């Protein structure tokens, strides 16, 4: 019975996420990627503290995937010029640091990446808010 409820809850959450993605504008989608990466890093930290190596590795892999195949892949290198190049390098750095955090079981390294992502997210939200106010 409990397993059926969890399956139904997971299906409901999945539909909710799909609906949110399909109705979001590009700015909102980027914020969702930042949120997803931050959530994965938080989960990795919890797993690290609990000694759950498998879950820690899975969460760190998820964060790296979001950063590399979501945030970095969404950069428009042609239109973004130097800013896009710098962000791409920063995303690469974050991926490397997350690998190190996994290998060395380093909570401070997870925190470092989370702080970088938080700063970028806040800047992105600020830009989106400014654009909405103007347009």
PLY file of the C-alpha trace (Angstrom):
ply
format ascii 1.0
element vertex 135
property float x
property float y
property float z
element edge 134
property int vertex1
property int vertex2
end_header
0.00 0.00 0.00
2.73 2.48 0.96
4.68 1.66 -2.21
1.61 2.41 -4.32
1.20 5.78 -2.62
4.84 6.65 -3.25
4.49 5.65 -6.92
1.40 7.82 -7.25
3.13 10.72 -5.48
6.15 10.40 -7.76
3.90 10.34 -10.84
2.04 13.41 -9.58
5.31 15.25 -8.94
6.57 14.29 -12.40
3.43 15.65 -14.07
3.73 18.83 -12.00
7.33 19.31 -13.08
6.53 18.61 -16.73
3.71 21.16 -16.59
5.98 23.75 -15.00
8.67 23.17 -17.65
6.22 23.38 -20.55
4.74 26.66 -19.30
8.00 28.36 -18.30
9.89 30.98 -20.26
13.64 30.57 -20.92
14.60 32.64 -17.86
12.46 30.46 -15.60
13.95 27.30 -17.11
17.48 28.46 -16.29
16.40 29.22 -12.70
14.94 25.71 -12.52
18.30 24.29 -13.63
20.09 26.26 -10.91
17.54 25.04 -8.36
17.99 21.44 -9.53
21.77 21.61 -9.27
21.55 23.19 -5.81
19.09 20.53 -4.66
21.39 17.77 -5.93
24.35 19.31 -4.08
22.30 19.57 -0.88
21.31 15.91 -1.26
24.95 14.99 -1.82
25.92 16.76 1.40
23.24 14.95 3.38
24.33 11.62 1.91
27.97 12.46 2.62
27.22 13.12 6.27
25.19 9.90 6.50
28.01 7.88 4.93
25.77 6.85 2.02
28.42 6.67 -0.69
26.09 5.50 -3.46
23.54 8.27 -2.92
26.30 10.86 -2.59
27.78 9.79 -5.91
24.39 9.76 -7.61
23.56 13.27 -6.36
26.94 14.67 -7.36
26.60 13.08 -10.80
23.16 14.66 -11.12
24.55 18.10 -10.21
27.39 17.73 -12.72
24.92 16.65 -15.39
22.68 19.67 -14.77
25.64 22.03 -14.87
27.27 20.53 -17.98
24.25 19.44 -20.02
21.81 22.07 -18.84
23.47 25.30 -17.82
26.62 25.10 -19.93
24.83 23.63 -22.94
22.32 26.50 -22.87
25.02 29.13 -23.35
24.93 30.94 -26.69
28.65 31.17 -27.30
28.23 33.30 -30.43
25.81 35.88 -29.03
27.22 35.79 -25.48
30.82 36.45 -26.44
33.28 36.74 -23.58
30.60 36.40 -20.90
29.52 33.02 -22.29
33.14 31.88 -22.46
33.73 32.86 -18.85
30.55 31.15 -17.70
31.50 27.99 -19.62
34.88 28.00 -17.87
33.18 28.53 -14.50
30.78 25.64 -15.16
33.78 23.43 -16.06
35.46 24.47 -12.82
32.33 23.60 -10.85
32.21 20.16 -12.44
35.86 19.55 -11.53
35.28 20.71 -7.97
32.26 18.43 -7.62
34.36 15.48 -8.79
36.95 16.40 -6.16
34.24 16.71 -3.51
33.09 13.21 -4.37
36.56 11.67 -4.34
37.72 13.47 -1.20
34.41 13.47 0.68
34.76 17.23 1.01
31.76 19.08 2.37
33.55 22.48 2.03
34.00 21.85 -1.69
30.27 21.14 -2.07
29.58 24.38 -0.22
31.94 26.29 -2.52
30.08 25.12 -5.63
26.70 25.75 -4.02
27.71 29.33 -3.21
28.87 29.92 -6.80
25.61 28.52 -8.17
23.59 30.61 -5.71
25.35 33.81 -6.78
24.77 33.03 -10.46
21.14 32.16 -9.81
20.57 35.42 -7.93
22.14 37.38 -10.79
19.97 35.52 -13.29
16.80 36.20 -11.27
17.77 39.87 -11.02
18.22 40.08 -14.80
14.89 38.37 -15.40
13.15 40.69 -12.93
14.69 43.75 -14.60
13.64 42.53 -18.05
10.08 41.90 -16.83
9.89 45.40 -15.32
11.05 46.98 -18.59
8.97 44.80 -20.91
0 1
1 2
2 3
3 4
4 5
5 6
6 7
7 8
8 9
9 10
10 11
11 12
12 13
13 14
14 15
15 16
16 17
17 18
18 19
19 20
20 21
21 22
22 23
23 24
24 25
25 26
26 27
27 28
28 29
29 30
30 31
31 32
32 33
33 34
34 35
35 36
36 37
37 38
38 39
39 40
40 41
41 42
42 43
43 44
44 45
45 46
46 47
47 48
48 49
49 50
50 51
51 52
52 53
53 54
54 55
55 56
56 57
57 58
58 59
59 60
60 61
61 62
62 63
63 64
64 65
65 66
66 67
67 68
68 69
69 70
70 71
71 72
72 73
73 74
74 75
75 76
76 77
77 78
78 79
79 80
80 81
81 82
82 83
83 84
84 85
85 86
86 87
87 88
88 89
89 90
90 91
91 92
92 93
93 94
94 95
95 96
96 97
97 98
98 99
99 100
100 101
101 102
102 103
103 104
104 105
105 106
106 107
107 108
108 109
109 110
110 111
111 112
112 113
113 114
114 115
115 116
116 117
117 118
118 119
119 120
120 121
121 122
122 123
123 124
124 125
125 126
126 127
127 128
128 129
129 130
130 131
131 132
132 133
133 134
